[in-house]
Amino acid sequence: MREGLAMRIGISADADLEPTEIINLQLAHFAPKPLVDVLVKHQVVPVILPIVPGEMALASLQGLDGLIIPGGHDIAPEYLAENPHRFVGPTYSPRDAFEFPLVKAAVKLHLPLFGICRGIQVINAALGGSVYQDLPSEYDSANLLPHSQRSRGDLPTHRVKIDGDSQLGQAIGESALVNSRHHQAVKEVAPSLYVVATAPDGVIEAVENDDASIQAVQWHPENLWQNSPQQERIFTAFFDRVAKEEG
């Protein structure tokens, strides 16, 4: 962080795939408002990174102190080096084409990186791991939880067990009640990452690297922090890691 200047955190944009007659809203780039709100609350400047060609990834990170990869649509199967699964959901390959090199550029710069839902999957795949394209049909467990909750997205639905020695565990404790809005998930963990949280059915819910300069969760803390100091600490701990890295 540059002396005398506010912390600046990049948020990679999602794309609105909903049909619309308004030309300026077609495939418009956006960031989740609750995510922007938690940054603003803590005097962190959110910088929305539009979806641009992958060769612009490194330049997109200039002047930033950290990076968040938020949730969104499924990863396009070609970025997982797989054929499409019959239950793969909507995809937008230009976002994958930007975020995969964006993650690699952030790691090269040792820029603190935090992933949310799709973000954990993108980070894991970009760093050499694999992803379940459709958890309900691919995951080998008779006790699989309904990870695509039907209740409101800001309501928690199941607990996760957290490694108390991890940075995540030190920030929020060894258990958390979380929401769950995904049907893709981390499968084989990338070589540089470690599992630090799991659901009761064994599904991977959070990963970190050795120094937690990379951390990602499968749930959506941006929709829970308003009513949960525990979930808000996920963000404040990330800001602390960013400040430490820059200090």
Secondary structure, DSSP 4 states (H G I P E B T S, - for coil): --TTS--EEEEEPEE--S--S-GGGTT-EE--HHHHHHHHHTTPEEEEE----GGGHHHHTTT-SEEEE---SBPPGGGGTSPPPTT---B-HHHHHHHHHHHHHHHHHT--EEEETHHHHHHHHHTT--EES-HHHHS--TT----B-SS-TTS--EEEEE-TTSHHHHHH-SEEEE--B-S-EE-SPPTT-EEEEE-TT--EEEEE-TTSSEEEESS-GGGTGGG-HHHHHHHHHHHHHHHHHH-
